[in-house]
Amino acid sequence: MNLKELFALFLRMVGVLGIIIIVRHALASVPIETVPVFVIVKWVIGVLVGLYFIRGAPLLVKFAFPAST
């Protein structure tokens, strides 16, 4: 594995761990009816970022390794 692939793998692991943490926090919180809207928006944004990282974050990898093709 070259450095680019290791970096992409690391981003995928961060994405999986991030989603696990967000879901655990969401399930451990108070009932959904009493959670403020901004907290729900924060959870949704966190999950979307996690999913982007799970996909390998191609733009971030391209930014970190511009010379590689």
C-alpha positions as CSV (number, residue, x, y, z in Angstrom):
1,M,0.0,0.0,0.0
2,N,1.3,3.4,-0.9
3,L,0.8,6.5,1.2
4,K,-2.2,7.7,-0.7
5,E,-4.1,4.5,-0.1
6,L,-3.1,4.5,3.6
7,F,-4.4,8.0,4.0
8,A,-7.7,7.1,2.3
9,L,-8.0,4.1,4.6
10,F,-7.4,6.3,7.7
11,L,-10.1,8.6,6.5
12,R,-12.5,5.7,6.1
13,M,-11.7,4.5,9.6
14,V,-12.3,8.1,11.0
15,G,-15.6,8.1,9.2
16,V,-16.8,4.8,10.6
17,L,-15.7,5.8,14.2
18,G,-17.4,9.2,13.8
19,I,-20.7,7.8,12.7
20,I,-20.6,5.2,15.6
21,I,-20.0,8.0,18.1
22,I,-22.8,10.2,16.7
23,V,-25.3,7.3,16.6
24,R,-24.4,6.3,20.2
25,H,-24.7,9.9,21.4
26,A,-28.1,10.2,19.6
27,L,-29.4,7.0,21.1
28,A,-28.3,7.9,24.6
29,S,-29.8,11.4,24.5
30,V,-33.3,12.4,25.6
31,P,-36.3,11.5,23.5
32,I,-36.2,12.9,20.0
33,E,-39.3,15.2,20.7
34,T,-37.4,17.2,23.2
35,V,-34.1,17.6,21.3
36,P,-33.5,21.1,19.9
37,V,-33.5,21.4,16.1
38,F,-29.9,22.6,16.0
39,V,-28.7,19.3,17.7
40,I,-30.5,17.2,15.1
41,V,-28.9,19.3,12.4
42,K,-25.5,18.8,14.0
43,W,-26.1,15.1,14.0
44,V,-27.1,15.0,10.4
45,I,-24.1,17.1,9.3
46,G,-21.8,14.8,11.3
47,V,-23.3,11.7,9.7
48,L,-22.9,13.2,6.2
49,V,-19.3,14.1,6.9
50,G,-18.7,10.5,8.2
51,L,-20.3,9.1,5.1
52,Y,-18.0,11.3,2.9
53,F,-15.0,10.0,4.8
54,I,-16.2,6.4,4.4
55,R,-16.3,6.9,0.7
56,G,-12.6,7.8,0.9
57,A,-12.9,11.6,0.8
58,P,-11.6,11.8,-2.8
59,L,-11.3,15.6,-2.8
60,L,-9.4,15.6,0.4
61,V,-7.0,12.8,-0.8
62,K,-6.5,14.7,-4.1
63,F,-5.7,17.9,-2.1
64,A,-3.2,16.0,0.2
65,F,-1.5,14.2,-2.8
66,P,-1.8,16.5,-5.8
67,A,1.0,15.0,-7.8
68,S,-0.3,11.5,-7.7
69,T,-2.7,10.3,-10.4
